[in-house]
């Protein structure tokens, strides 16, 4: 899986969240990459992102 920085993490922030998306979405803290990432089924991850976007409107 390919990791990418969350778009909600600022460019200058040393503390950010990285995401690897696929059938299972993995989320990890860049300060603790050695720890296991949090896994989410893709369907649940997409529902989470949709809810966030709806809240911002």
C-alpha positions in Angstrom: 0.0 0.0 0.0 1.1 3.5 -0.7 1.0 6.0 2.2 0.0 9.7 1.7 -0.2 12.6 4.0 -3.7 13.6 5.0 -4.9 16.8 3.2 -6.0 18.1 6.6 -2.4 18.0 7.9 -0.6 21.3 7.4 2.5 21.4 5.2 4.7 22.7 8.1 3.3 20.4 10.8 5.7 17.8 12.0 2.8 15.9 13.5 0.4 14.6 10.9 -1.7 11.7 9.8 -0.9 9.4 6.9 -3.4 7.2 5.1 -3.1 4.2 2.9 -6.3 3.5 0.9 -7.5 0.3 -0.6 -10.1 -2.3 0.3 -8.9 -1.7 3.9 -7.9 1.9 4.7 -5.0 2.2 7.2 -4.4 5.4 9.2 -1.2 6.1 11.2 0.5 8.9 13.1 3.8 10.0 11.5 5.3 10.4 15.0 4.6 6.7 15.7 5.0 4.9 12.5 6.5 1.9 14.4 3.0 1.2 15.9 0.3 -0.7 14.1 -1.9 1.5 12.0 -5.7 1.8 12.6 -7.6 -0.3 10.0 -11.0 0.7 8.6 -13.0 -1.0 6.0 -13.1 1.2 2.9 -16.9 1.6 3.1 -16.6 3.0 6.7 -13.7 5.3 5.8 -15.7 6.7 2.9 -18.7 7.3 5.2 -16.4 9.0 7.6 -15.0 11.4 4.9 -18.5 12.1 3.7 -19.7 13.0 7.2 -16.7 15.4 7.7 -17.4 17.1 4.4 -21.1 17.6 5.2 -20.2 19.1 8.6 -18.0 21.7 7.1 -20.8 23.0 4.9 
